[in-house]
């Protein structure tokens, strides 16, 4: 989630992300479809509860969308080191990957 910041380093990082995003969108259209807000589902699972089919479908959709974004950045020749690094971070998807592995 994007929130305002008065920290110079945070502002510089966000400006770099914005500059890279503009550069990418002037050259190509990244595959951004399929992302869902899966935070509520992940919280449900972390509490030990089960998910319904729509929640599991949202998780799978988001994981496939993330895979497509990673592939886009692997194949992209656009200079975008900040966004390329962020596209390859899996820290936010660990629980989702565990869920998907059970039902894939």
C-alpha positions as CSV (number, residue, x, y, z in Angstrom):
1,X,0.0,0.0,0.0
2,X,1.3,3.4,-0.9
3,X,1.4,5.9,1.9
4,X,2.9,9.4,2.2
5,X,6.4,9.7,3.6
6,X,8.7,12.5,4.7
7,X,11.7,10.2,4.7
8,X,14.1,11.3,1.9
9,X,15.2,7.8,1.0
10,X,11.7,6.4,0.8
11,X,10.7,9.3,-1.4
12,X,13.7,8.7,-3.7
13,X,12.9,5.0,-4.0
14,X,9.3,5.7,-4.9
15,X,10.4,8.3,-7.5
16,X,12.7,5.8,-9.0
17,X,9.9,3.2,-9.2
18,X,7.7,5.8,-10.8
19,X,10.3,6.8,-13.4
20,X,10.9,3.1,-14.3
21,X,7.1,2.5,-14.5
22,X,6.7,5.4,-17.0
23,X,9.7,4.2,-19.0
24,X,8.2,0.7,-19.2
25,X,4.8,1.9,-20.2
26,X,6.2,4.0,-23.0
27,X,7.8,0.9,-24.5
28,X,5.6,-2.1,-23.6
29,X,2.5,-3.1,-21.6
30,X,3.3,-5.3,-18.7
31,X,0.8,-8.1,-18.1
32,X,-1.0,-6.7,-15.0
33,X,-4.3,-8.6,-15.3
34,X,-5.3,-11.2,-12.8
35,X,-4.1,-9.7,-9.6
36,X,-6.6,-9.9,-6.7
37,X,-6.5,-8.6,-3.2
38,X,-5.7,-11.9,-1.4
39,X,-4.8,-10.4,1.9
40,X,-8.1,-11.3,3.6
41,X,-7.7,-14.9,2.4
42,X,-4.1,-15.2,3.6
43,X,-5.2,-13.9,7.1
44,X,-8.0,-16.5,7.2
45,X,-5.5,-19.3,6.5
46,X,-3.0,-18.0,9.0
47,X,-5.7,-18.2,11.6
48,X,-6.2,-21.9,10.7
49,X,-9.5,-21.5,8.9
50,X,-10.4,-23.0,5.5
51,X,-10.9,-21.0,2.3
52,X,-13.9,-21.1,0.0
53,X,-13.5,-21.7,-3.7
54,X,-13.6,-18.0,-4.8
55,X,-10.8,-17.2,-2.3
56,X,-8.7,-20.1,-3.6
57,X,-9.4,-19.0,-7.2
58,X,-8.2,-15.5,-6.3
59,X,-5.0,-16.8,-4.9
60,X,-4.3,-19.0,-8.0
61,X,-5.1,-16.0,-10.3
62,X,-2.7,-13.8,-8.4
63,X,0.1,-16.3,-8.4
64,X,-0.3,-16.8,-12.2
65,X,-0.3,-13.0,-12.7
66,X,2.9,-12.7,-10.6
67,X,4.5,-15.4,-12.8
68,X,3.6,-13.5,-15.9
69,X,5.1,-10.3,-14.5
70,X,8.3,-12.1,-13.6
71,X,8.5,-13.5,-17.1
72,X,7.9,-10.0,-18.5
73,X,10.8,-8.6,-16.6
74,X,13.1,-11.5,-17.4
75,X,12.5,-11.0,-21.1
76,X,12.3,-7.2,-21.0
77,X,15.3,-5.2,-22.2
78,X,14.0,-2.0,-20.5
79,X,16.4,-0.6,-17.9
80,X,14.3,-0.9,-14.7
81,X,16.4,-2.5,-11.9
82,X,14.1,-1.4,-9.1
83,X,11.0,-2.9,-10.6
84,X,12.8,-6.0,-11.8
85,X,14.0,-6.7,-8.3
86,X,10.5,-6.1,-6.8
87,X,9.0,-8.5,-9.4
88,X,11.2,-11.3,-8.2
89,X,10.5,-10.9,-4.5
90,X,8.5,-13.8,-3.2
91,X,8.3,-12.8,0.4
92,X,4.6,-11.7,0.1
93,X,3.5,-14.9,-1.6
94,X,4.9,-17.6,0.7
95,X,1.6,-18.5,2.3
96,X,-0.2,-18.3,-1.1
97,X,2.3,-20.6,-2.6
98,X,1.8,-23.1,0.2
99,X,-2.0,-23.0,-0.4
100,X,-1.6,-23.4,-4.2
101,X,0.8,-26.3,-3.7
102,X,-1.9,-28.2,-1.9
103,X,-4.5,-27.7,-4.6
104,X,-2.4,-27.4,-7.8
